[in-house]
């Protein structure tokens, strides 16, 4: 059944609050996930510590969107345990080509040092994963992502699960019913990521 997943089916799943995962990089097939408790990052509740703000002011890096989407997905998959298999990789590349998946990237000295990618639908951004090859890269990218989403009319930043890292930045966990209500609101109207 999972071999029949198309980009269009994937978008319908996101609109219902469901997303796919693989058991490992080498796993064949995918399974659908709908967490009982959902992680979200309130766009007005992102916490930037003093040290992170100082590092962001110091600069020395460039933040860009969609320069190397495939490189960001590959960076996210480059870890001992991952849920990103070949099928996930191809599906999200297809969503990117359709204009529904985007990456935000941190470049330094001509190299991709960190990034995140996710799916956009209506005024929702469904964050899939992030990676970091330099200190604080994922935090810096996330701060820029929140600012970008706020400026462009998004109302929901779905993180799927709440990790301690996301909680330290202002992420919260909400019930499935509360999530569905926020999702329904976010699917009304349009916002442009790029």
Long-range contacts (C-beta under 8 A, 24 or more apart in sequence): 1-29, 2-29, 2-30, 2-31, 2-87, 3-29, 3-87, 5-30, 5-87, 5-91, 7-91, 7-94, 7-95, 7-98, 7-100, 10-91, 10-95, 10-119, 11-95, 11-100, 11-119, 11-121, 14-119, 14-121, 14-124, 14-126, 15-121, 15-183, 15-187, 17-176, 17-179, 17-180, 17-183, 19-126, 19-128, 19-160, 20-88, 20-91, 21-83, 21-88, 22-83, 22-84, 22-85, 22-87, 22-88, 23-83, 24-81, 24-82, 24-83, 24-85, 25-77, 25-82, 25-84, 25-85, 26-85, 27-85, 28-85, 28-87, 29-87, 30-85, 30-87, 30-88, 33-160, 34-176, 35-160, 35-161, 35-176, 36-175, 36-176, 37-162, 37-173, 37-174, 37-175, 37-176, 38-158, 38-160, 38-161, 38-173, 38-174, 38-175, 38-176, 38-178, 38-179, 39-158, 39-159, 39-160, 39-161, 39-162, 39-163, 39-166, 39-171, 39-172, 39-173, 40-156, 40-157, 40-158, 40-159, 40-171, 40-172, 40-173, 40-174, 40-179, 40-182, 41-127, 41-142, 41-146, 41-157, 41-159, 41-166, 41-169, 41-170, 41-171, 41-172, 42-157, 42-170, 42-172, 43-146, 43-149, 43-150, 43-154, 43-155, 43-157, 44-150, 45-170, 45-172, 46-142, 46-143, 46-146, 46-169, 46-170, 47-168, 47-169, 47-170, 48-143, 52-136, 52-139, 52-140, 52-143, 55-136, 55-140, 56-140, 56-143, 60-108, 61-106, 61-107, 61-108, 61-113, 61-140, 62-106, 62-107, 62-108, 63-104, 63-105, 63-106, 63-107, 63-140, 63-141, 63-144, 64-104, 64-105, 64-107, 65-102, 65-103, 65-104, 65-105, 65-148, 65-193, 65-194, 66-96, 66-102, 66-103, 66-105, 66-194, 67-103, 67-105, 67-107, 68-103, 68-105, 68-112, 69-93, 69-96, 69-101, 69-102, 69-103, 69-117, 70-96, 71-105, 71-112, 71-115, 72-103, 72-105, 72-112, 72-115, 72-116, 72-117, 72-131, 73-103, 73-117, 73-129, 75-112, 75-114, 75-115, 75-131, 75-133, 76-115, 76-116, 76-117, 76-128, 76-129, 76-130, 76-131, 77-129, 78-131, 79-131, 84-129, 92-117, 92-119, 92-128, 95-119, 99-194, 102-193, 102-194, 104-141, 104-144, 104-145, 104-148, 105-141, 106-134, 106-137, 106-140, 106-141, 108-134, 113-137, 114-138, 114-140, 114-141, 115-141, 116-141, 116-142, 116-145, 120-154, 120-191, 120-193, 121-186, 121-187, 122-186, 122-187, 122-188, 122-189, 122-190, 122-191, 123-153, 123-154, 123-155, 123-156, 123-185, 123-186, 123-187, 123-188, 123-189, 123-190, 123-191, 124-154, 124-155, 124-156, 124-158, 124-183, 124-186, 124-187, 125-149, 125-154, 125-156, 125-157, 125-158, 125-193, 126-158, 126-160, 127-157, 127-158, 127-159, 127-160, 128-160, 138-165, 139-169, 142-169, 148-193, 149-191, 149-193, 152-191, 152-192, 152-193, 153-189, 153-190, 153-191, 153-192, 154-186, 154-191, 154-193, 155-182, 155-185, 155-186, 155-191, 156-182, 156-183, 156-185, 156-186, 158-183
